[in-house]
Amino acid sequence: MVVDRRLDNILRTLLQPGAADPNNADASSVYASAATVLATLTNPLNVSLLSTQILISPAIWEENFDGLKAGLRVFGVFQSATVGKFETQGSILSVEEWINALVRGANNNVPRWKHLLLLGGVLSADQERSQLPRVTRTSLEQAFCRAVNLSVESNARHELEADVLSLVLSHAVQCLSRRAKEALHYDALLPVIVKSMYNSREGFQSGYFLSTIDHDIMTIEGKLVWPSKSNSFLELQQRSGRPLFAAMSGLARLAAASIRHSQDPMVLHQFVDNLWGFSQVLSAQWKMNGLSEVPMSEEKNRVDEESLKATLPVVWQILKAILFGSTMILQELTARIVESPLLSGPDHGPTFSSKVLLVLRNFYFITSRLGPNAFSSYNFVYLSAIDILTTYPTPSEKFITDIAPAQAGTIPPTLPERLFDLYFLNTAEHFTHSLPQKVNEETTLPCTSAYLLPPSSDASLHAHFESAHSVMLSIIGAPKSADLGARILPFYVDTVFKTFPTSLSARQFRLAFGTLIRECSPPQAISSLQPHLAEVIMEILAERAKIASTESLGNKVDEGAVGLSEKDVCILALIDGLPAMEVGVMERWLGPTADLLNSVENEGSKGRIRERFWDVLSGELDVERAEVAVRWWTSAGGRDKVLLGLEEGEGVEGIRAML
C-alpha cells in the first residue's frame, strides 16, 4: 500500500536525530510529509501512532534544537493535517473518528504542554467553526483549556513550555467559543504571557537585547556608523524574525484579555511591577549606546546613510513594537482601574497610576519620536492615569518629586536626560492645580525655569520651551498657588516679551497673554489678591504695541500669522483678552483697542485685525459684556472707530469682504 510505505518512511525519518531540524530548509519536507500522511491515514491506530511520534520524535525534539520553532512547525503539521482531512471527508475514517484517534496520540508519554500543539493546531484549522462536529469541537475546547490551565497553574516551569503555551494560545484563542474562553484561568495565565513577552530569551529578553549595539557603533568622518554586517545588527535582525517576536501583537491582545478577566488585584500589581522593571532596563540599555544621543531632527547630519536606511529602522521598529504592545495591555489595565471602585480606590489607585506613568516615562525615548498625539490608546492610558493620581494629594506630591530633574535649573548635557525633563514638563502641567503651592514653588517652578529661554541654536529643545511656558501658565492659573502666581507673573510677562518673536510663535504669544488676562480677572483667585493686575497687563501690552516693529515676522511664526508684524500680534493679543476681562475693564479698553487698530498702516494687516475685533464683539462675549459692546458700538462711536478707513457704503458686511 502506498500510504503504508509513506507511513513507514516518515516514521523512520522521525526516529533519526537531527532529521527535522526546524532551522534547516531541507527539513521542511519532513513536516510537509508528516502532515500529508497524517491527513490520509485511515487506520485509527496508525493515526495515533504517527501523532505520538510527531510529539516525541528525536528528529524534531533533539535537545540542542530550536525548541520554539520546532513547536511552531509541529503546530502547523496538525493544523495542515486537519485542513487536509476536512478536504477528504468521504474517506473510510470520518473526521470525528480521525480526530479522536489523533488526540489519543497525546498520551501520558507526551508532556502536557505538547498536547497544546496538537489541540491548538486542530482548533485553529476550523477558524470558521463550521467543519468540526459540535460535540467534537466542544470536547477539543475543553481539553485544550484544561491543558492550558494545568500548565499555567504549575507556572510553566520551563521557559520553552511557557513560550510554546503563549505562542499556541495566541494563535488558537480566537477560535475558542466564549464559554471556552471563560474557562481559562486568567490570573495564572497573565504572568506566563508576560514572562514570555518581556523576559524570555525568545521575547524582549528583559530589555538586554539592546546591550550589544554600542560595541559595533563607530565614528567615521564625524558620523556614527552602525554597519549592516555587524554582529549586533545581524543578531537583532535574526531575533526580529523569531516566532515569539512575530506574534507579539497577538500576545499583547492575550495579555490584555487576561487583565480584563483577572479577579486578583495582586496579579495586576505583579504585572505592573514586571513591566516597570522591564522599562527601566530598556531605558538604561538605550542610554548606553551612541545612537541615544542623536535627536531625530539631526540624524541625517550625524548618522551615515547606510545606518539610516538599513540598521536604524530595524531597531526602531522593534522599539515601537514594544511601545505599541505595552500600551495595548496598559489600555486594558487602565480601563479596568477606571471602571472599578476597588482598583481606583486609595488601596490600589495611586500605586497603579503612578507606576503606569513611570513606565510611560521610561518608554518616552520611543514615544517622543512619534509625537505626543501619535495614537489614541497612549493618550487614554496617560491621561487616565493622571486623572486617577491627581485625586490623591500625597501620592501626587511624591510622584512629581520622584520624576523631577535631579539638577533643577540646569539643562542636562545628554539627550536621554533631556527627554526625561520633557516628560516631566508635559506631565507636571497636569498636576499644578492639585498640588500645594509649596510643591509648585519648590519643585515644579525651579525645574521649569531652565527651559523658558532656550538656546536658539538647539532645535531639539523647542518642545521643552513650549512645555515650560505651558507649565508656567498652568501654575499661574492654579487656585491653590494664587499667591505664587501673582509673584511670578511680572517675571513671566517679561520672559514672554523677551522670547517673542525670536522663539515664541505668534499663536503662543497670544495664548500666553489671553491666559494671563483671564487668570487675573474675576472670579479667578489672583484677582482677589491683585485686583488691578489684568489692567496692568493690558497697559503693558498696549505700550508694547505702540513701539513694536511693523516689519513682517516672515518665517518666524506659525502659519496662521504669516504677514503680520510684532505690532499686529500685540493688538490681536489685546483683542483676544477682551472676553475674559471684568465688564468695567473691558468697557474702558474697547476704545484704546480700536485706536491701536487704526494705527496699523498695512491695510492687509488692519483688515485681519478688524475681522478678529468684529468676531470677538459679535460672537465671543457673554450677555452682560455683549450689552456693553453693543452700546459702545452704536452709541459711543465704536462703529466709526472700527470701520474707519472703509469706503462709503461699506458697513459691517464689508469687513469680511475686505479679507
Buried (B, 14 or more C-beta within 10 A) or exposed (E): EEEEEBBEEBBEBBEEBEBBBBEEEEBEEBBBBBBBBBBBBBBBEBBBBBBBBBBBBBBBBBEEBBBBBBBBBBBBBBBBBBBBBBEEEEEEBBBEBBBBBBBBBBEEEBBBBBBBBBBBBBBBBBEEEEBBEEEBBBBBBBBBBBBBBBBBEBEBEEBBBBBBBBBBBBBBBEBBEEEBBEBBBBBBBBBBBBBBBBBBBBBBBBBBBBBBBBEBBEEEEEBBBBBEEBEBBBBBBEBBEBBBBEBBEBBBBBBBBBBEBBEEBEBBBBBBEBBBBBBBBBBBBBBEBBBBBBBEEBBEEBBBEBBBEBBBEBBBEBBBBBBBBBBBBBBBBBBBBBEEEEBBEEEBBBBBBBBBBBBBBBBBBBBBBBEEEBBEBBEBBBEBBBBBBBBBBEBBBBBBEEBBBEEBEEBBEEBBBBBBBBBBBBBBBBBBBBBBBEBBBBBBBBBBBBBBEBEEEBEBBBBBBBBBBBBBBBBBBBEBBBBBBBBBBEEBBEBBBEBBBEBBBBBBBBBBBBBBBBBBBBEBBBBEBBEEBBBBBBEBBBEBBEEBEEEBBEEBBEEEBEEBBBBBBBBBBBBBBBBBBBBEBBBEBBBBBBEBBBEBEBEBBBBBBBBBBBEBBBEBBEEEBBEBBBEBBEEBEBBEBBBBBBEEEEEBEEBEEBE
